[in-house]
Amino acid sequence: MDEQLDFAPCGYVSLNDESTILDINKTLLGLLDYKLQELQGQHINLILTHASQTFYQLYFFPMIRLQEKVDAMYIALKTKSGQEIPILLNASRNKRGGKFFNDCACFPMKERYEYEQALLAAKKETDQRNQMKKKQIEELGMLRNELECKQNELLELNEKLRTLAETDGLTGLKNRRCLQESLTLNLNSQAGQLQPISLLLMDIDYFKEINDTYGHMTGDRVLQEMGQLLEEESRKEDIAARYGGEEFALILPNTDKSDALKIAERIRLHVEKANWGKSAITISIGAATLQPGDTESSLQSKADNALYASKNGGRNQVTHASDLT
């Protein structure tokens, strides 16, 4: 303890959370007629009157833990000879070296009446608190259970909202916004690594004619079944999404050009051979594989160009961006 604090015009004592006296200045030692070695390491109760011990446990300790400070608390100290000294106590809770300290400044009171009145009021309130303790514990338990239920309901609602925010309502696949985020995440996670990433963009051939001929309800059913087909053809790590309208996309992590073309061709054949009811359905597919310097935007642009090449080349075929001149 530095000399200024040691001889400050008020008492100072520092306690840990077990109410053990860690340090005390000479001003307070002189007031209590103790030596440092007699108090250091002792419980604070050694220098508290009996009534103040109860007051300390019920008010001071909970308040310092909850509010991290105590302002203008009236309490009584006991000297070595047993003399009672009323004081005004201010305290703050501080962290030093990873440990908490409860630092207290003690001001001897000139007016004792106010202290005694506060102590009597504290005793009365203590009696009332003891009577209400069981009821408060029960109410606290009920509130805790209610809070846990509300928290669980909120977590479930947040999960539902998150799912709705990233899911296409018609097909159940991821929506385009989620696709963009997933593509960005995959590209960032693979930055500087050797694992390839491929992207497939797919478009249902002559979809407008399906809507015009059989109606939009049939068109919606085709989109739903196409979404289910893509889910069935996707691997666990793949991300299938509705890109927009009759267009779909498939992110293929850890997939090079050769494997991307195999997957795309398998999907194309599955669509071609599937039973669509009134009309045969085919798709055109554009594929692109990440190259050094590519971004999510450039990768999508390459796949889009490959898709247009498939459609312009007669539809119902697969084209890889790297094969375009």
C-alpha positions in Angstrom: 0.0 0.0 0.0 1.4 3.4 -0.9 2.1 6.0 1.9 -0.7 8.4 0.8 -3.4 5.8 1.1 -1.8 4.3 4.2 -2.2 7.7 6.0 -5.3 8.9 4.3 -7.8 10.9 6.4 -10.3 8.0 6.2 -10.1 4.3 6.9 -9.4 1.9 4.0 -9.8 -1.9 3.9 -9.7 -4.3 1.0 -11.7 -7.6 1.1 -11.9 -10.6 -1.2 -15.2 -12.4 -2.0 -14.9 -14.6 1.1 -14.9 -11.4 3.2 -11.2 -11.9 4.2 -9.3 -8.8 5.0 -6.5 -8.5 2.4 -5.2 -5.1 3.3 -6.0 -2.2 5.7 -4.4 1.2 6.1 -2.8 2.7 9.2 -5.6 5.2 9.7 -8.2 2.4 10.3 -5.7 0.3 12.3 -5.2 3.2 14.6 -9.0 3.8 14.9 -9.5 0.1 15.8 -6.3 -0.2 17.9 -5.1 -3.2 16.0 -1.8 -4.1 14.3 -1.7 -5.2 10.7 -0.7 -8.8 11.4 -3.7 -9.1 13.8 -6.2 -8.4 11.1 -4.7 -9.3 7.7 -6.1 -12.7 6.6 -9.0 -12.5 9.2 -12.7 -12.5 8.4 -14.3 -9.0 8.4 -16.6 -10.2 11.2 -13.7 -9.7 13.6 -14.1 -5.9 13.4 -17.9 -5.8 13.0 -20.4 -5.6 15.8 -23.0 -8.4 16.0 -25.7 -6.3 14.4 -23.4 -5.1 11.7 -22.4 -8.7 10.8 -26.1 -9.4 9.9 -26.3 -6.1 8.0 -23.1 -6.8 6.1 -24.4 -10.3 5.0 -27.8 -9.1 4.0 -27.0 -5.8 2.4 -23.4 -5.0 1.8 -22.2 -8.3 0.2 -25.2 -8.8 -2.2 -25.1 -5.1 -3.2 -21.4 -5.0 -4.0 -21.7 -8.2 -6.1 -24.8 -6.9 -8.0 -24.1 -3.2 -8.4 -20.3 -3.3 -8.0 -20.5 -0.4 -5.6 -22.0 0.6 -2.3 -22.7 4.3 -1.4 -23.2 5.8 2.0 -24.0 2.6 4.0 -24.2 3.0 7.8 -22.4 0.3 9.7 -20.6 -0.1 13.1 -17.0 -1.4 13.6 -15.7 -2.9 16.8 -12.3 -1.9 18.3 -9.9 -4.4 19.8 -11.3 -3.5 23.2 -14.9 -4.0 22.1 -15.8 -0.3 21.7 -18.4 0.4 19.0 -17.5 2.9 16.3 -20.3 4.0 13.8 -19.0 4.7 10.3 -20.2 5.7 6.9 -19.0 3.1 4.3 -18.4 3.6 0.6 -17.1 0.6 -1.4 -16.4 -0.4 -5.0 -15.6 -3.8 -6.6 -12.4 -3.8 -8.7 -10.5 -6.4 -10.7 -6.7 -6.5 -10.4 -4.5 -9.2 -11.7 -7.5 -11.4 -12.7 -9.0 -11.3 -9.2 -11.8 -9.2 -7.7 -11.2 -6.9 -4.7 -13.9 -5.1 -2.7 -12.3 -1.8 -1.7 -13.9 0.0 1.2 -13.5 3.6 2.5 -14.6 4.1 6.1 -15.6 7.5 7.5 -16.2 7.7 11.3 -19.6 9.3 12.0 -20.1 12.3 14.1 -23.9 11.8 14.3 -24.8 8.4 15.8 -28.6 8.8 15.8 -28.9 8.4 12.1 -26.8 5.2 12.1 -28.9 3.7 14.9 -32.2 4.5 13.1 -30.8 2.9 9.9 -29.8 -0.2 11.9 -33.2 -0.5 13.5 -34.9 -0.1 10.1 -32.5 -2.8 8.8 -33.5 -5.2 11.5 -37.1 -4.7 10.9 -36.6 -5.2 7.1 -34.5 -8.3 7.8 -37.4 -9.8 9.8 -39.7 -9.1 6.9 -37.3 -10.5 4.4 -37.0 -13.7 6.4 -40.8 -14.1 6.3 -40.9 -13.5 2.6 -37.8 -15.5 1.7 -39.6 -18.7 0.9 -42.2 -17.0 -1.2 -39.6 -15.0 -3.2 -37.6 -18.2 -3.9 -40.7 -19.9 -5.2 -41.6 -16.9 -7.4 -38.0 -16.7 -8.7 -38.2 -20.4 -9.7 -41.4 -19.8 -11.6 -39.9 -16.8 -13.4 -36.8 -18.8 -14.3 -39.0 -21.6 -15.8 -41.0 -19.0 -17.7 -37.9 -17.3 -19.0 -36.4 -20.6 -20.2 -39.7 -21.4 -22.0 -39.7 -18.0 -23.7 -36.0 -18.4 -24.7 -36.7 -21.8 -26.2 -39.7 -20.4 -28.1 -37.6 -17.5 -29.3 -34.8 -19.9 -30.5 -37.4 -22.0 -32.4 -38.9 -18.9 -34.0 -35.5 -17.5 -35.0 -34.7 -20.9 -36.6 -38.0 -20.8 -38.5 -37.3 -17.3 -39.7 -33.8 -18.1 -40.7 -35.1 -21.1 -42.8 -37.8 -19.0 -44.4 -35.3 -16.2 -45.2 -33.0 -18.6 -47.1 -35.5 -21.0 -48.7 -37.4 -20.7 -52.0 -41.1 -21.1 -51.1 -42.1 -23.1 -54.2 -39.4 -25.7 -54.5 -38.0 -25.9 -51.0 -34.5 -25.3 -52.3 -32.2 -22.5 -51.2 -33.1 -19.1 -52.7 -30.7 -17.0 -54.7 -29.6 -14.8 -51.8 -28.6 -17.9 -49.8 -26.8 -19.2 -52.9 -24.8 -16.0 -53.2 -23.8 -16.2 -49.5 -22.9 -19.9 -49.8 -20.8 -19.3 -52.9 -19.0 -16.5 -51.2 -18.4 -18.6 -48.1 -17.1 -21.5 -50.1 -14.8 -19.3 -52.1 -13.4 -17.6 -49.0 -12.9 -21.0 -47.2 -10.9 -22.3 -50.2 -8.8 -19.2 -50.7 -5.2 -20.3 -51.1 -6.1 -24.0 -51.1 -5.9 -26.5 -53.9 -9.5 -27.9 -53.7 -11.5 -26.9 -56.8 -15.1 -25.6 -56.7 -17.5 -25.9 -59.6 -20.9 -24.2 -60.3 -23.7 -25.5 -62.5 -26.4 -23.2 -63.9 -29.5 -25.1 -65.3 -32.4 -23.8 -67.3 -35.6 -25.8 -68.2 -35.9 -25.8 -72.0 -39.0 -24.2 -73.5 -40.5 -23.6 -70.1 -42.6 -20.7 -71.3 -44.4 -23.1 -73.7 -45.2 -25.4 -70.8 -46.9 -22.5 -69.0 -48.7 -21.3 -72.1 -49.9 -24.7 -73.1 -50.7 -26.4 -69.7 -51.0 -23.4 -67.4 -49.0 -22.0 -64.5 -50.2 -24.7 -62.0 -48.5 -27.3 -64.2 -45.5 -25.1 -64.6 -45.2 -24.8 -60.8 -45.5 -28.6 -60.4 -42.6 -29.0 -62.9 -40.5 -26.5 -60.9 -41.3 -28.4 -57.7 -40.4 -31.8 -59.2 -37.2 -30.3 -60.6 -36.3 -29.1 -57.2 -36.9 -32.6 -55.8 -34.8 -34.1 -58.5 -31.9 -31.8 -57.8 -32.1 -32.7 -54.1 -31.9 -36.4 -55.0 -28.9 -35.8 -57.3 -27.0 -33.6 -54.9 -24.3 -34.9 -52.6 -24.3 -34.0 -48.9 -21.9 -31.1 -49.4 -23.5 -29.7 -52.5 -25.9 -26.7 -52.4 -28.9 -26.7 -54.7 -30.8 -23.5 -55.2 -33.5 -21.9 -57.4 -31.6 -19.3 -59.3 -34.7 -17.5 -60.6 -37.8 -18.4 -62.7 -37.0 -21.7 -64.4 -33.3 -21.5 -63.6 -31.5 -23.6 -61.0 -28.0 -23.7 -59.6 -25.8 -26.2 -57.9 -22.6 -25.4 -56.0 -20.2 -28.3 -56.1 -17.4 -28.0 -53.5 -14.2 -30.0 -54.1 -15.2 -30.8 -57.7 -13.0 -30.3 -60.7 -14.1 -29.9 -64.3 -14.2 -33.6 -65.1 -16.4 -34.5 -62.1 -18.6 -31.4 -62.6 -19.3 -32.6 -66.2 -20.1 -36.1 -65.0 -22.6 -34.7 -62.4 -24.1 -32.3 -64.9 -24.6 -35.1 -67.5 -26.1 -37.4 -64.9 -28.7 -34.7 -64.0 -29.4 -33.9 -67.6 -30.1 -37.6 -68.3 -32.2 -38.0 -65.2 -34.4 -35.0 -66.3 -34.7 -36.3 -69.9 -35.8 -39.8 -68.8 -38.1 -38.8 -66.0 -41.8 -39.1 -66.3 -43.2 -35.5 -66.4 -46.7 -36.5 -67.4 -48.1 -34.4 -70.3 -44.9 -33.2 -71.8 -41.3 -34.2 -72.0 -38.9 -32.0 -70.1 -35.2 -31.3 -70.8 -32.7 -28.9 -69.4 -29.6 -27.1 -70.6 -26.6 -26.8 -68.3 -23.7 -24.5 -68.1 -20.7 -25.4 -65.9 -17.7 -23.5 -64.6 -14.8 -24.4 -62.4 -13.0 -21.9 -60.2 -9.7 -20.7 -61.7 -7.0 -18.5 -60.0 -8.3 -14.9 -59.9 -11.9 -15.9 -60.1 -14.5 -14.3 -57.8 -18.1 -15.5 -57.2 -19.2 -12.9 -59.8 -16.8 -14.1 -62.5 -17.6 -17.8 -61.7 -21.3 -17.1 -62.1 -20.7 -15.2 -65.3 -18.7 -18.1 -66.8 -21.4 -20.6 -65.9 -24.0 -18.3 -67.3 -22.1 -18.0 -70.6 -21.7 -21.8 -70.8 -25.5 -22.1 -70.2 -26.3 -19.8 -73.1 -23.9 -21.8 -75.2 -25.9 -25.0 -74.3 -29.2 -23.3 -75.2 -27.8 -21.8 -78.4 -26.3 -25.1 -79.4 -29.6 -26.9 -79.5 -30.6 -27.3 -75.8 -30.6 -30.5 -73.7 -26.8 -30.5 -73.4 -24.0 -29.6 -71.0 -21.3 -27.0 -71.8 -18.2 -26.2 -69.6 -17.0 -22.6 -69.7 -13.4 -23.6 -70.3 -14.5 -25.2 -73.7 -15.8 -21.9 -75.0 -13.6 -20.1 -77.5 
